[in-house]
Amino acid sequence: MVRYPGGALLLGRRVDRGAAHPGPGPGRRQGVNLQHAHALVIGFGRSGRAASAFIQKQGGSVRVVDRNDTPELRAALHAAGVDGRVGGYSEADLNGRDLVVVSPGVPWDLPLVQAARRQGIGVTSEMDLFFSFCPAPIAGITGTNGKTTTTALTADLFAAGGLRVIRGGNIGETVLDRLDQVTDDSWMVLELSSFQLESVAQPRLRIGAILNVSQNHLDRHQTFERYREIKAKAIAFMTSEDAAILNADDPSYEYFRARTRGRALPFSTRRLDLDAGAVLREGWITVAGARVMPAAEVPLPGEHNVSNVLAAVGAGHAAGVALDRMRAAVLAFKGLEHRLELVGTFHGVRWYNDSKATTPDSTSRALEAFREPIILIAGGRNKGMDLDPLARVIAQRAAALVAMGETGDELVQRVRAHGLVRAERADDLKDAVRRAAHAAPLGSVVVLSPAFASYDMFTDFEDRGRRFKAAVRAEVGA
């Protein structure tokens, strides 16, 4: 691979500034002209606000609708200077509109969206618009668990290799409002959720990683097969010059490998038969057969984080980052808030905030990360999944369970049925912290790893995590 002065390092391919960029996909797709667009933006969260501002900047007009009605939302509409209404929407909102922009949290089969399609109105999203206009190559990371950590680490690896990097997407950083910062000699590193991938017509990624897939968001996607199909879009529009970073330890590895024309670069913590890709060999993280660093140096707990590092190293290798620069970036990586974040050690017990664990599989991974006795705090809003497999894992790995939220009662019953007697229900988060502190012996760990969504009791997983940390410090930190 060679680095072209002033240009991006694209899998060994020289990219001239003046040439049409092979970038993220079909380029500026035919028909994407926002200068005189009359757009209806459904949902005015971060993504909807970024899309609204971008369309206005391009010369289009915007009307916003949102089913919610809060003082903060009204203030945001006023500050943005856009027309709109809150508290609901109807088919009449499509009058005079020739484009509908759907926010990630809005179902793709919403009746209003279906009505737009029937009327011949174009339907898009913030991320779809970004793929249409972005001049830079895009590295995208998706999967059920580990997306945010791997996205952040991949961006750090690219930067350590001297590449100009802008990160965004589901990691919480919008992209359309930063498009003017993106040039053809930079890399976009995006975390892509299933909601975002669903809304992008042709998500061409130069480097695409699918970390893992397990049942999630069945309340929206209905079946695991449909959910997996959406994840496959991350690698479905590649050419032979692109790199598909795939988890060879995941049961869906062959499924994904068969659905890309990109060059498959597997990663694995178990398979020693792989010649290419990033593999854990004799305690070392390796890529293309070369040693990068001992796995023991990874500063994040758990085998799942070793897997995340392997995926990021695979992406870094595809982008041409030197081995020593990748090692330095991994060593400097401190992890992210709400992801097995150490809150502190109080009275001989370590407390961890893993509020981002919103699936049973992610909580199972958290339980595997520790050898000490684990007091688990879990529970929340179910997204259509069977609780029994999780209950079995909790009974096997945890010393005690404190359950809360909408799934609390059922989770306690199922865990007890699998043989863990020390399972109890808490009234709220503070009560859960008190009960966990009482149950935790010296030398144990208490982990908030809910396994479910937060919306039954909190604004989001970040709100849940912040409140947990405050409760720990207030109840046991003194």
NORBELTA-V564579 format. One line per field, one symbol per residue. ss: DSSP state (H for helix, E for strand, - for the rest). A space follows every 50 residues. Layout:
ss=???
//
This chain:
ss=---------E--E------------------------EEEEE---HHHHH HHHHHHH---EEEEEE----HHHHHHHHHH--EEEE----HHHH----EE EE--------HHHHHHHH---EEE-HHHHHHHH---EEEEEE----HHHH HHHHHHHHHH---EEEEEE---E--HHHHHH----EEEEEE--HHHHH-- ------EEEE-------HHHH--HHHHHHHH-HHHH------EEEEE--- --HHHHH-----EEEEEE---------EEEE--EEEE--EEEEEHHH--- --HHHHHHHHHHHHHHHH----HHHHHHHHHH--------EEEEEE--EE EEE------HHHHHHHHH-----EEEEE--E------HHHHHHHHHH--E EEE----HHHHHHHHHH-----EEE---HHHHHHHHHHH-----EEEE-- --E-------HHHHHHHHHHHHHHH---
//
